[in-house]
Amino acid sequence: MRQSADREYADMLADIRIGKVTESAYKLLKERLITPGRHAPVAKICDCYSCLVENKESPLILLPRTSLCDEVNDATLQKTGNPIYTLTAIVTLDTIVSSGRLAFHALILY
């Protein structure tokens, strides 16, 4: 996992999870937008992710909504041709996200 090898990156992701985004993190996130200024189609997100994986990158996709995450996961899983299993999880941690920082649409960190 990339976070274990890069403490600064891991700290940035931990801060983002609780809604704390520094200017440098915000700048990095803006640089990595798939389609700046507009929503990225699921196919574009999946294609970008696939290209990075093929180039031996370890991308992480950040999405603003769980529903979009579900769509991307479903599309990516469909490409594998393997059976898809559904597991139910219990959320045990609340996260706080500043609505002013949810302006991105879809990005992949690498």
Buried (B, 14 or more C-beta within 10 A) or exposed (E): EBBEEEEEBBEBBEEBEEBBBEEEBBEBBEEBBBBEEEEBEBEEBBBBBEEBEEEEBEBBBBBBEEEBBEBBBEBBEEEEEEEEEEEEEEEEEEEEBEEEBEEBBBBBBB
